[in-house]
Amino acid sequence: MSRLVNWFDRTFYPTFERNWDDMLFRERVLARVRPDSVVLDVGAGAGIVAAMNFRGRVARICGIDLDPRVVVNSNLDEGRVADASDIPYPDASFDLVFADNVMEHLEDPVGVFREIRRVLKPAGLLLFKTPNSTHYMPLIARCTPHRFHQMVNRMRGRHESDTFPTRYRANNVAQIERLAASTGWDIVRIERIEGRPEYLRWSGVAYALGLLYERLVNSTEGLAALRVLLVAELRKRG
Protein backbone atom coordinates (compact mmCIF):
# COMPACT_ATOMS: atom_id res chain seq x y z
CA MET A 1 0.00 0.00 0.00
CA SER A 2 1.44 3.38 -1.01
CA ARG A 3 2.35 6.18 1.36
CA LEU A 4 -0.33 8.34 -0.28
CA VAL A 5 -3.01 5.74 0.50
CA ASN A 6 -1.80 5.58 4.09
CA TRP A 7 -1.97 9.38 4.28
CA PHE A 8 -5.57 9.35 3.01
CA ASP A 9 -6.42 6.74 5.65
CA ARG A 10 -4.90 8.76 8.50
CA THR A 11 -6.21 12.13 7.34
CA PHE A 12 -9.75 11.43 6.18
CA TYR A 13 -10.74 8.12 7.81
CA PRO A 14 -8.79 7.86 11.09
CA THR A 15 -11.58 5.94 12.87
CA PHE A 16 -12.09 3.40 10.08
CA GLU A 17 -10.57 -0.03 10.44
CA ARG A 18 -10.36 -2.93 8.04
CA ASN A 19 -13.83 -4.43 7.48
CA TRP A 20 -15.45 -1.32 8.97
CA ASP A 21 -18.74 -2.31 7.33
CA ASP A 22 -18.81 -5.64 9.17
CA MET A 23 -18.09 -3.87 12.45
CA LEU A 24 -20.95 -1.44 11.76
CA PHE A 25 -23.27 -4.37 11.09
CA ARG A 26 -22.08 -6.12 14.23
CA GLU A 27 -23.17 -3.09 16.26
CA ARG A 28 -26.63 -3.27 14.68
CA VAL A 29 -26.98 -6.96 15.57
CA LEU A 30 -25.74 -6.49 19.15
CA ALA A 31 -28.24 -3.67 19.68
CA ARG A 32 -31.11 -6.06 18.92
CA VAL A 33 -30.16 -9.26 20.70
CA ARG A 34 -30.40 -10.24 24.37
CA PRO A 35 -28.54 -12.87 26.39
CA ASP A 36 -31.54 -15.22 25.96
CA SER A 37 -31.87 -14.72 22.17
CA VAL A 38 -31.72 -17.65 19.77
CA VAL A 39 -30.13 -16.47 16.52
CA LEU A 40 -29.60 -17.79 12.99
CA ASP A 41 -26.74 -16.68 10.73
CA VAL A 42 -27.81 -17.18 7.09
CA GLY A 43 -24.73 -17.61 4.92
CA ALA A 44 -22.43 -18.22 7.89
CA GLY A 45 -19.81 -19.95 5.75
CA ALA A 46 -16.47 -20.92 7.28
CA GLY A 47 -16.54 -18.15 9.89
CA ILE A 48 -13.89 -15.98 8.23
CA VAL A 49 -15.60 -12.74 9.35
CA ALA A 50 -14.59 -12.31 12.99
CA ALA A 51 -17.16 -9.54 13.51
CA MET A 52 -19.95 -12.09 13.01
CA ASN A 53 -18.96 -14.07 16.11
CA PHE A 54 -21.78 -13.69 18.65
CA ARG A 55 -21.11 -16.80 20.72
CA GLY A 56 -21.44 -15.96 24.38
CA ARG A 57 -23.50 -12.86 23.62
CA VAL A 58 -26.68 -14.85 22.94
CA ALA A 59 -28.20 -18.07 24.27
CA ARG A 60 -27.63 -20.00 21.06
CA ILE A 61 -26.41 -19.20 17.55
CA CYS A 62 -26.92 -21.50 14.59
CA GLY A 63 -25.79 -21.07 11.01
CA ILE A 64 -26.52 -22.39 7.54
CA ASP A 65 -24.57 -22.27 4.30
CA LEU A 66 -24.04 -24.31 1.15
CA ASP A 67 -20.32 -24.26 2.00
CA PRO A 68 -19.59 -27.52 3.89
CA ARG A 69 -17.11 -25.65 6.09
CA VAL A 70 -20.09 -24.25 7.98
CA VAL A 71 -20.16 -27.38 10.16
CA VAL A 72 -16.76 -26.44 11.62
CA ASN A 73 -17.46 -22.70 11.87
CA SER A 74 -16.20 -21.80 15.35
CA ASN A 75 -18.55 -18.78 15.52
CA LEU A 76 -21.53 -21.12 15.78
CA ASP A 77 -23.05 -23.45 18.33
CA GLU A 78 -24.38 -25.46 15.38
CA GLY A 79 -23.73 -25.24 11.66
CA ARG A 80 -25.74 -27.04 8.98
CA VAL A 81 -25.22 -27.36 5.24
CA ALA A 82 -28.43 -25.99 3.73
CA ASP A 83 -29.88 -23.57 1.22
CA ALA A 84 -31.56 -20.46 2.62
CA SER A 85 -34.71 -21.33 0.69
CA ASP A 86 -35.01 -24.60 2.66
CA ILE A 87 -33.85 -23.93 6.23
CA PRO A 88 -33.64 -27.16 8.30
CA TYR A 89 -35.24 -25.79 11.47
CA PRO A 90 -38.85 -25.88 12.71
CA ASP A 91 -41.27 -22.99 12.53
CA ALA A 92 -40.72 -20.15 15.02
CA SER A 93 -37.26 -21.32 16.11
CA PHE A 94 -35.41 -17.99 16.23
CA ASP A 95 -35.70 -14.54 17.75
CA LEU A 96 -33.45 -12.96 15.14
CA VAL A 97 -31.99 -13.93 11.78
CA PHE A 98 -29.10 -12.02 10.22
CA ALA A 99 -27.25 -12.18 6.91
CA ASP A 100 -23.96 -10.43 6.17
CA ASN A 101 -23.26 -9.94 2.46
CA VAL A 102 -25.64 -12.70 1.38
CA MET A 103 -28.64 -11.06 -0.28
CA GLU A 104 -26.65 -10.10 -3.39
CA HIS A 105 -26.14 -13.81 -4.14
CA LEU A 106 -29.77 -14.99 -3.93
CA GLU A 107 -31.26 -16.81 -6.90
CA ASP A 108 -34.74 -16.85 -5.35
CA PRO A 109 -35.13 -13.96 -2.87
CA VAL A 110 -38.90 -14.47 -2.54
CA GLY A 111 -38.39 -18.05 -1.39
CA VAL A 112 -35.61 -17.04 0.99
CA PHE A 113 -37.59 -14.19 2.56
CA ARG A 114 -40.57 -16.53 3.08
CA GLU A 115 -38.41 -19.24 4.60
CA ILE A 116 -36.67 -16.86 6.98
CA ARG A 117 -40.08 -15.56 8.05
CA ARG A 118 -41.20 -19.14 8.75
CA VAL A 119 -38.36 -19.90 11.16
CA LEU A 120 -38.72 -16.63 13.08
CA LYS A 121 -40.84 -16.31 16.19
CA PRO A 122 -43.78 -13.85 16.12
CA ALA A 123 -42.47 -10.29 15.65
CA GLY A 124 -38.97 -11.68 15.09
CA LEU A 125 -36.38 -9.61 13.25
CA LEU A 126 -34.38 -10.06 10.07
CA LEU A 127 -31.25 -7.92 9.80
CA PHE A 128 -29.08 -7.90 6.73
CA LYS A 129 -26.21 -5.96 5.18
CA THR A 130 -25.67 -6.02 1.44
CA PRO A 131 -24.20 -3.89 -1.36
CA ASN A 132 -26.58 -1.29 -2.78
CA SER A 133 -27.12 -2.17 -6.44
CA THR A 134 -27.31 1.50 -7.45
CA HIS A 135 -23.75 2.17 -6.22
CA TYR A 136 -20.95 2.19 -8.78
CA MET A 137 -19.28 -1.00 -7.51
CA PRO A 138 -22.30 -3.32 -8.04
CA LEU A 139 -22.89 -1.62 -11.39
CA ILE A 140 -19.31 -2.48 -12.37
CA ALA A 141 -19.72 -5.99 -10.95
CA ARG A 142 -22.70 -6.62 -13.22
CA CYS A 143 -20.57 -5.80 -16.26
CA THR A 144 -17.53 -7.89 -15.34
CA PRO A 145 -16.92 -11.66 -15.16
CA HIS A 146 -16.69 -13.63 -11.93
CA ARG A 147 -12.93 -14.10 -12.32
CA PHE A 148 -12.56 -10.31 -12.15
CA HIS A 149 -14.43 -10.30 -8.84
CA GLN A 150 -12.07 -13.01 -7.57
CA MET A 151 -9.07 -10.90 -8.57
CA VAL A 152 -10.41 -7.79 -6.80
CA ASN A 153 -11.14 -9.71 -3.61
CA ARG A 154 -7.71 -11.34 -3.76
CA MET A 155 -6.19 -7.84 -3.85
CA ARG A 156 -8.30 -7.02 -0.76
CA GLY A 157 -7.04 -10.11 1.10
CA ARG A 158 -9.94 -12.51 0.53
CA HIS A 159 -9.34 -15.96 -0.93
CA GLU A 160 -10.88 -16.78 -4.33
CA SER A 161 -12.90 -19.63 -2.82
CA ASP A 162 -14.75 -17.08 -0.67
CA THR A 163 -15.92 -15.06 -3.69
CA PHE A 164 -19.36 -16.11 -4.92
CA PRO A 165 -21.48 -15.20 -7.98
CA THR A 166 -23.66 -12.13 -7.54
CA ARG A 167 -27.22 -11.57 -8.84
CA TYR A 168 -28.46 -8.37 -7.14
CA ARG A 169 -32.15 -9.31 -6.85
CA ALA A 170 -32.66 -7.97 -3.31
CA ASN A 171 -30.25 -5.07 -3.30
CA ASN A 172 -31.96 -1.72 -3.48
CA VAL A 173 -34.73 -0.05 -1.52
CA ALA A 174 -37.41 -0.64 -4.15
CA GLN A 175 -36.60 -4.37 -4.40
CA ILE A 176 -36.63 -4.77 -0.63
CA GLU A 177 -39.94 -2.94 -0.32
CA ARG A 178 -41.54 -5.21 -2.93
CA LEU A 179 -40.13 -8.35 -1.31
CA ALA A 180 -41.28 -7.27 2.15
CA ALA A 181 -44.81 -6.51 0.94
CA SER A 182 -45.16 -9.84 -0.88
CA THR A 183 -43.65 -12.12 1.78
CA GLY A 184 -45.12 -10.81 5.06
CA TRP A 185 -42.67 -8.30 6.52
CA ASP A 186 -42.88 -4.82 7.99
CA ILE A 187 -39.89 -2.62 7.25
CA VAL A 188 -38.46 -1.15 10.45
CA ARG A 189 -35.67 0.78 8.73
CA ILE A 190 -33.35 0.72 5.74
CA GLU A 191 -30.04 2.56 6.11
CA ARG A 192 -27.94 3.63 3.12
CA ILE A 193 -24.33 4.21 4.10
CA GLU A 194 -21.19 5.40 2.32
CA GLY A 195 -17.86 5.12 4.14
CA ARG A 196 -14.21 4.71 3.28
CA PRO A 197 -13.91 3.75 -0.43
CA GLU A 198 -12.45 0.28 0.14
CA TYR A 199 -12.48 -0.83 -3.49
CA LEU A 200 -10.46 2.21 -4.59
CA ARG A 201 -7.66 2.03 -2.02
CA TRP A 202 -5.36 0.26 -4.48
CA SER A 203 -3.90 3.61 -5.68
CA GLY A 204 -3.73 7.17 -4.50
CA VAL A 205 -5.48 8.56 -7.59
CA ALA A 206 -8.35 6.07 -7.34
CA TYR A 207 -8.62 6.74 -3.60
CA ALA A 208 -8.89 10.50 -4.23
CA LEU A 209 -11.77 9.94 -6.64
CA GLY A 210 -13.47 7.66 -4.12
CA LEU A 211 -13.04 10.27 -1.40
CA LEU A 212 -14.72 12.93 -3.56
CA TYR A 213 -17.56 10.53 -4.34
CA GLU A 214 -18.03 9.69 -0.65
CA ARG A 215 -18.21 13.34 0.36
CA LEU A 216 -20.67 14.08 -2.44
CA VAL A 217 -23.17 11.28 -1.73
CA ASN A 218 -23.01 11.98 2.02
CA SER A 219 -23.66 15.69 1.53
CA THR A 220 -27.41 15.27 0.97
CA GLU A 221 -30.12 12.65 1.42
CA GLY A 222 -31.05 13.32 -2.19
CA LEU A 223 -28.00 11.25 -3.19
CA ALA A 224 -28.51 8.47 -0.62
CA ALA A 225 -29.45 6.01 -3.37
CA LEU A 226 -25.84 6.16 -4.59
CA ARG A 227 -24.29 5.02 -1.29
CA VAL A 228 -22.54 1.66 -1.12
CA LEU A 229 -24.25 -0.20 1.75
CA LEU A 230 -27.79 -1.18 2.58
CA VAL A 231 -28.48 -2.23 6.16
CA ALA A 232 -32.08 -3.35 6.51
CA GLU A 233 -34.17 -4.31 9.51
CA LEU A 234 -37.45 -6.16 8.86
CA ARG A 235 -40.00 -7.42 11.35
CA LYS A 236 -42.13 -10.52 10.85
CA ARG A 237 -45.72 -9.39 10.29
CA GLY A 238 -48.59 -11.08 12.09
QUIHUGI-V499266 format. One record per residue. N is the residue number from 1. SS is DSSP state (2 for helix, 1 for strand, 0 for the rest). PHI is phi in whole degrees, 0 to 359 (none if undefined). Layout:
N;SS;PHI / N;SS;PHI
//
This chain:
1;0;none / 2;0;286 / 3;2;298 / 4;2;295 / 5;2;298 / 6;2;298 / 7;2;294 / 8;2;301 / 9;2;302 / 10;2;292 / 11;2;278 / 12;2;253 / 13;0;224 / 14;0;294 / 15;0;266 / 16;0;272 / 17;0;246 / 18;0;300 / 19;0;62 / 20;2;301 / 21;2;292 / 22;2;292 / 23;2;294 / 24;2;299 / 25;2;293 / 26;2;303 / 27;2;299 / 28;2;295 / 29;2;294 / 30;2;299 / 31;0;289 / 32;0;241 / 33;0;250 / 34;0;235 / 35;0;301 / 36;0;262 / 37;0;287 / 38;1;250 / 39;1;233 / 40;1;239 / 41;1;260 / 42;1;272 / 43;0;84 / 44;0;293 / 45;0;58 / 46;0;273 / 47;0;82 / 48;0;282 / 49;0;263 / 50;2;299 / 51;2;294 / 52;2;267 / 53;0;267 / 54;0;245 / 55;1;297 / 56;0;89 / 57;0;262 / 58;1;225 / 59;0;292 / 60;1;202 / 61;1;231 / 62;1;248 / 63;1;212 / 64;1;230 / 65;1;190 / 66;0;284 / 67;0;288 / 68;2;297 / 69;2;292 / 70;2;299 / 71;2;288 / 72;2;246 / 73;0;293 / 74;0;286 / 75;0;281 / 76;0;246 / 77;0;281 / 78;1;207 / 79;1;240 / 80;1;232 / 81;1;281 / 82;0;195 / 83;0;274 / 84;0;291 / 85;0;271 / 86;0;211 / 87;0;281 / 88;0;276 / 89;0;224 / 90;0;292 / 91;0;305 / 92;0;54 / 93;0;270 / 94;1;233 / 95;1;277 / 96;1;213 / 97;1;239 / 98;1;229 / 99;1;215 / 100;1;253 / 101;0;55 / 102;0;238 / 103;2;300 / 104;2;290 / 105;2;260 / 106;0;287 / 107;0;281 / 108;0;231 / 109;2;298 / 110;2;299 / 111;2;298 / 112;2;291 / 113;2;298 / 114;2;293 / 115;2;290 / 116;2;297 / 117;2;300 / 118;2;299 / 119;2;275 / 120;1;273 / 121;1;290 / 122;1;308 / 123;1;65 / 124;1;292 / 125;1;248 / 126;1;246 / 127;1;242 / 128;1;213 / 129;1;242 / 130;1;202 / 131;1;295 / 132;0;278 / 133;0;293 / 134;0;264 / 135;0;276 / 136;2;295 / 137;2;292 / 138;2;298 / 139;2;297 / 140;2;294 / 141;2;300 / 142;2;295 / 143;0;260 / 144;0;234 / 145;0;286 / 146;2;299 / 147;2;295 / 148;2;292 / 149;2;298 / 150;2;298 / 151;2;296 / 152;2;298 / 153;2;293 / 154;2;296 / 155;2;296 / 156;0;268 / 157;0;95 / 158;0;253 / 159;0;293 / 160;2;303 / 161;2;291 / 162;2;257 / 163;0;246 / 164;0;241 / 165;0;301 / 166;0;250 / 167;0;231 / 168;0;57 / 169;0;252 / 170;0;216 / 171;0;226 / 172;0;211 / 173;2;299 / 174;2;298 / 175;2;297 / 176;2;295 / 177;2;298 / 178;2;294 / 179;2;297 / 180;2;298 / 181;2;295 / 182;2;271 / 183;2;237 / 184;0;90 / 185;1;236 / 186;1;256 / 187;1;276 / 188;1;278 / 189;1;195 / 190;1;229 / 191;1;263 / 192;1;240 / 193;1;230 / 194;0;237 / 195;0;233 / 196;0;301 / 197;0;284 / 198;2;303 / 199;2;286 / 200;2;247 / 201;0;275 / 202;0;278 / 203;0;207 / 204;2;297 / 205;2;295 / 206;2;298 / 207;2;300 / 208;2;299 / 209;2;295 / 210;2;296 / 211;2;298 / 212;2;298 / 213;2;298 / 214;2;301 / 215;2;294 / 216;2;294 / 217;2;287 / 218;0;270 / 219;0;281 / 220;0;204 / 221;2;293 / 222;2;297 / 223;2;251 / 224;2;300 / 225;2;295 / 226;2;261 / 227;0;280 / 228;0;280 / 229;1;250 / 230;1;246 / 231;1;238 / 232;1;245 / 233;1;234 / 234;1;239 / 235;1;245 / 236;1;299 / 237;0;274 / 238;0;84
//
